[in-house]
Amino acid sequence: MRKRTKRLLFSFLMEMLIYGLLLLVYFLAVLRLLGEPLNRLFHLNSLAYALAALFIIVIQAVVLETVTSFMLKLLRLETQE
């Protein structure tokens, strides 16, 4: 393998590891903090639940991408964009 390919592969694996850890922490936090309120909302008003779930999904994507990008810059890992 060429040196650049090895660096990109290492960066990719590190990015997946960071993203996976962040996703696990996020999942546990949401489950603990929002599990019961979202369950109640689901049983009371399914439309409000659907909108809340959609909002949470969008916010999750933005926050996790921002944090992952910041961590990659902080670790000075190479990305292929």
N, C-alpha and C positions, 0 to 999 in steps of 0.2 A: 504494500500500500504506500501511496505517496504520503508525504508529511502533512500536506493540507487535508487530505482525505481523513487521515487519522485524527487531526485536530477537530474537523467537522463532526466526525463520529463521536468523539469524546464530548464535544459541546452538546450534541444532540442528546446523548445519554444523560448528561448532567441536567439538561433542561427537563427531560422527562422525569428524572428523580425529584428535582425541585418542584415541578408542577404536581407530581403525584403526592408529595408530602403536603404541599399547600392544599390540595384538594381533599386529602384526608382530614386535615385540621378543620377546613371549612365545613365539610360534611358533619363532623362530630359537633362543631359549634352550632350549626343550624339545627341539627337534630335535637340538641340539648335545649337551645334557646327558643326555637320556633316550632318545635314538634307539636306540642300541645295546642298552642294558638292556631296553627294551621289546620290541625285536626278538627278543632271546634268550628273554624271558618268553613271547612269542607262540608260539615254536617249542617251548618246554618244557611250558607249561601254559596252555592257552587260557582256562580259567575264571579263573585268577589274572590273566591279561592283561586280560580283559574287566572284571573288578572294578577293576583298577588304572586302566584307561582311563576308566571311569565316575567314579572318584574324582578323576582329573585334570580331567575335564570340569567337575565340580561346583566344585572349588577354583578353576579358571580363571574360571568365571562369577562367583563371589563376589569374587575378588580384582580382576578387571577392572572390575566394577561399582563396587566401593569406591574404587578408584583414580580411575576416571573421575568419580565424584561428588565426590571430594576436589578434583580438578583444576578442575571446574566451579565449586565454591565458592571455590577459590583465585583463579580468574580473574573471579569475580563475574558469571558468566553466568546468565541467567534460564532456568529450566526450567519446563516445563508438566507438572505431576504431578496 
